[in-house]
Each structure stands twice: as structure tokens, then as C-alpha cells.
Amino acid sequence: MNIFVTYNQELFLIPIIIFGVLHIRAEYRNSIKQITVFKPLTVLFVIGVGLAGYSDLSTLYKPLIIAGLTASLFGDIMLMRPLNKFIFGLIGFFSAHILYAAAFMSANGFQGLNLDLIPYVLLGSILFLYLRPSLGRMKIPVLLYIGVIILMTWQAEILWQTMGTQKAGLALLGAILFCISDAVLSIRRFKVDFKLSQFLVLGTYYPAQILIAFSV
């Protein structure tokens, strides 16, 4: 049964790669019509990966991951032009990170403070201090967002340490890539844009979501 499910999950990789590449190309060509088609399609197929999966971590793991992927889809749509509703996009991804963290915690409960949290807090603090002069009214929302993605990644690491399974490892790697994607996106939006920024954002975002979906 697990082999059959995994096989079904892998079938979704073909359209994900095709639509993901087309989306990235559309971004660099500034083709709004193509972006509005290929970006949601890519995430929809990532959701398909999660739906095709079978999780033995907990009964809540799969529905929470699916809910997180769906919240990410909402965030993606809000960030697309011509909508470009950044605060709603932020809310969408904030919700996604809470749902992912809840999924990771559903397997073995919330684990209290420990030394593993220190590197995440340190890196998050450095990023916030770097962005702070350019944030304006967004200081509190960005700080809260950094806090929730730290929580999500930290709990993914604890899940991997506790379970030691391949799927837990996929969840952790996906969470780390999500951190990188969000960090580059925040630098691009609030500090400085550069030629490879869009590629770095999407080139880590899509693998992050795929890995988290495959953890189901």
C-alpha cells in the first residue's frame, strides 16, 4: 500500500516541474497572464502530492499539511499581480507555517525550549535587525512572521530527531528551504532586489513545499 501511494505521489512531479519552470520563466518575462495560470497550477499539483500520501505519524498530520498547502496557495494568489496584496499574502503563509508546525507537533506533542532553538532565534534576529530600518509599519507583522517560521522549522527538527524517519527528514529539509525562500523574499522586498532573487525565492520555495508534501 505504501509503495502504491508513493508511486502516485511521484506522478505529480512531472506537472509540478513543468508548470514550476513555466512560472519562473513567466516571472522573468513579466507575463502576468502566464503567472496567474502557472503559479496556482504548480501549487495545486503540490497539494495533489499531499493528498496522495499516507502518513503514519498521526491522524492529524495529513489534514494539517494539506491545510497548510492550501493556505500557501491562498498566499500565492494574494501576492500575484495585479492583486499584489502583500499583507493578505503574509497572512496566508503565516497560517501555513502555523498549520505545518501543528502537523509536526501532532506526532509527538510540543517539545519545550532546548538548545536546538538557539541557532534559529539567532539567525531570525540577524535577519530582523537587517530588515528593521526598511520595514516601517511592517515591523510587528514581519517580526511575528519570523517567529512563526522559527517555530515551524524548530518543531520540524524535533520531529526528525524524535522519529528519525525519511519522511521526518523531508519535512525538516522542506522547512529549512522555506526559511531560505522567505529570507530572500524579505530582502528582495524590503532591502534590495537583484537579478537572481526571483529564481532563488522560487527555486527554494517549490522544493520546500514539495518536500513537506512528500512527508505525508
C-alpha positions as CSV (number, residue, x, y, z in Angstrom):
1,M,0.0,0.0,0.0
2,N,2.8,2.5,0.9
3,I,4.6,1.7,-2.3
4,F,1.5,2.3,-4.4
5,V,0.9,5.6,-2.6
6,T,4.5,6.7,-3.1
7,Y,4.2,5.9,-6.8
8,N,1.1,8.0,-7.1
9,Q,2.9,10.9,-5.3
10,E,5.8,10.8,-7.7
11,L,3.5,11.1,-10.7
12,F,2.7,14.6,-9.6
13,L,6.4,15.6,-10.0
14,I,6.1,15.9,-13.8
15,P,3.5,18.6,-14.0
16,I,5.0,20.3,-10.9
17,I,8.4,20.6,-12.7
18,I,6.8,21.7,-16.0
19,F,4.4,24.3,-14.5
20,G,7.1,25.5,-12.0
21,V,9.6,26.1,-14.7
22,L,7.0,27.9,-16.8
23,H,6.1,30.0,-13.9
24,I,9.7,31.1,-13.2
25,R,10.1,31.9,-16.9
26,A,6.9,33.9,-16.8
27,E,8.2,35.9,-13.9
28,Y,11.3,36.9,-15.7
29,R,9.3,37.7,-18.9
30,N,6.9,39.7,-16.7
31,S,3.9,37.9,-18.2
32,I,1.1,38.4,-15.8
33,K,-1.3,36.2,-17.7
34,Q,1.1,33.2,-17.6
35,I,1.9,33.8,-13.9
36,T,-1.8,33.7,-13.0
37,V,-2.1,30.3,-14.7
38,F,1.2,28.5,-13.9
39,K,1.7,29.6,-10.3
40,P,-1.6,28.3,-8.9
41,L,-1.4,25.2,-11.1
42,T,2.0,24.3,-9.7
43,V,0.8,24.6,-6.1
44,L,-2.4,22.7,-6.9
45,F,-0.3,19.7,-8.1
46,V,1.9,20.0,-4.9
47,I,-1.3,19.7,-2.9
48,G,-2.0,16.6,-5.0
49,V,1.2,15.1,-3.7
50,G,0.0,15.6,-0.1
51,L,-3.5,14.2,-0.9
52,A,-1.9,11.0,-2.5
53,G,0.3,10.5,0.6
54,Y,-0.3,8.2,3.6
55,S,1.1,9.4,6.9
56,D,1.6,7.0,9.9
57,L,2.9,9.8,12.1
58,S,-0.6,10.8,13.4
59,T,-4.2,11.0,12.3
60,L,-3.9,14.8,12.1
61,Y,-0.6,15.0,10.2
62,K,-2.0,14.7,6.7
63,P,-5.0,17.1,7.0
64,L,-2.8,19.7,8.7
65,I,-0.2,19.5,5.9
66,I,-3.0,19.7,3.3
67,A,-4.5,22.7,5.1
68,G,-1.0,24.4,5.2
69,L,-0.5,23.8,1.5
70,T,-4.0,25.3,0.8
71,A,-3.1,28.3,2.9
72,S,0.1,28.7,0.9
73,L,-2.0,28.6,-2.3
74,F,-4.1,31.5,-0.9
75,G,-0.9,33.4,0.0
76,D,0.5,32.8,-3.5
77,I,-2.7,34.2,-5.1
78,M,-2.7,37.2,-2.9
79,L,0.9,38.0,-3.8
80,M,0.3,37.7,-7.6
81,R,-0.1,40.7,-9.8
82,P,-2.5,42.5,-10.3
83,L,-3.7,41.7,-6.8
84,N,-0.4,42.2,-5.0
85,K,-2.0,42.2,-1.6
86,F,1.2,41.7,0.5
87,I,-0.5,41.7,3.9
88,F,-3.0,39.1,2.8
89,G,-0.2,37.0,1.3
90,L,1.6,37.3,4.6
91,I,-1.5,36.1,6.5
92,G,-1.8,33.2,4.1
93,F,1.8,32.0,4.7
94,F,1.7,32.8,8.4
95,S,-1.3,30.5,8.6
96,A,0.6,27.9,6.6
97,H,3.5,27.9,9.0
98,I,1.2,27.5,12.0
99,L,-0.5,24.6,10.3
100,Y,2.8,22.9,9.4
101,A,4.1,23.4,13.0
102,A,0.9,21.9,14.3
103,A,1.4,18.9,12.0
104,F,4.9,18.4,13.2
105,M,3.8,18.7,16.8
106,S,0.9,16.3,16.2
107,A,3.3,13.4,16.1
108,N,4.9,13.8,19.5
109,G,3.4,16.9,21.1
110,F,5.0,20.3,21.6
111,Q,8.6,20.0,22.8
112,G,9.8,22.6,25.3
113,L,12.7,25.0,25.0
114,N,16.1,23.5,24.3
115,L,19.4,24.4,22.8
116,D,18.3,23.4,19.3
117,L,16.2,26.6,19.2
118,I,19.2,28.9,19.7
119,P,20.5,28.9,16.0
120,Y,17.1,29.6,14.6
121,V,16.5,32.5,17.0
122,L,20.0,33.9,16.3
123,L,19.5,33.8,12.5
124,G,16.0,35.2,12.8
125,S,17.2,38.0,14.9
126,I,20.0,38.9,12.5
127,L,17.5,38.9,9.6
128,F,15.1,41.2,11.5
129,L,17.8,43.6,12.6
130,Y,19.0,43.8,9.0
131,L,15.4,44.5,7.7
132,R,14.2,46.7,10.5
133,P,15.3,50.1,9.2
134,S,13.3,49.5,6.0
135,L,10.2,47.9,7.5
136,G,8.2,51.0,8.6
137,R,4.7,49.9,9.7
138,M,5.6,46.3,8.9
139,K,7.9,45.8,11.8
140,I,5.5,43.9,14.0
141,P,4.0,41.7,11.2
142,V,7.4,40.8,9.9
143,L,8.6,40.0,13.5
144,L,5.7,37.8,14.1
145,Y,6.2,36.0,10.8
146,I,9.9,35.4,11.6
147,G,8.8,34.0,14.9
148,V,6.3,31.5,13.5
149,I,8.7,30.2,10.8
150,I,11.3,29.7,13.5
151,L,8.7,27.7,15.5
152,M,7.8,25.7,12.4
153,T,11.4,24.8,11.5
154,W,12.4,24.1,15.1
155,Q,9.5,21.7,15.5
156,A,10.4,20.0,12.2
157,E,13.9,19.4,13.6
158,I,12.5,17.9,16.8
159,L,10.2,15.7,14.7
160,W,13.2,14.4,12.8
161,Q,15.3,13.9,16.0
162,T,12.4,12.0,17.6
163,M,11.2,9.9,14.7
164,G,14.4,9.6,12.7
165,T,12.4,8.6,9.6
166,Q,12.9,9.5,6.0
167,K,9.6,11.4,5.9
168,A,10.5,13.4,9.0
169,G,13.8,14.3,7.3
170,L,11.9,15.5,4.2
171,A,9.8,17.7,6.5
172,L,12.9,19.2,8.1
173,L,14.6,19.9,4.8
174,G,11.5,21.4,3.4
175,A,11.1,23.7,6.4
176,I,14.8,24.9,6.1
177,L,14.3,25.6,2.4
178,F,11.1,27.5,3.2
179,C,13.2,29.7,5.6
180,I,15.7,30.4,2.9
181,S,13.0,31.3,0.4
182,D,11.2,33.7,2.8
183,A,14.5,35.3,3.8
184,V,15.4,36.1,0.2
185,L,11.9,37.3,-0.5
186,S,12.0,39.7,2.5
187,I,15.4,41.0,1.5
188,R,14.1,41.5,-2.1
189,R,11.0,43.3,-0.9
190,F,12.4,45.5,1.9
191,K,16.1,45.9,1.1
192,V,17.4,45.3,-2.4
193,D,16.3,43.4,-5.5
194,F,18.8,41.6,-7.6
195,K,18.7,39.6,-10.8
196,L,18.7,36.1,-9.3
197,S,16.3,36.9,-6.4
198,Q,13.2,35.6,-8.1
199,F,15.0,32.4,-9.1
200,L,16.3,31.9,-5.5
201,V,12.9,32.6,-4.0
202,L,11.0,30.2,-6.2
203,G,13.9,27.7,-6.6
204,T,13.8,27.1,-2.8
205,Y,10.0,27.7,-2.3
206,Y,8.8,24.9,-4.7
207,P,11.2,22.3,-3.4
208,A,10.3,23.3,0.2
209,Q,6.6,22.7,-0.5
210,I,7.2,19.5,-2.4
211,L,9.3,18.0,0.4
212,I,6.8,18.9,3.0
213,A,4.0,17.4,0.8
214,F,6.1,14.2,0.4
215,S,6.5,14.0,4.2
216,V,2.8,12.9,4.2
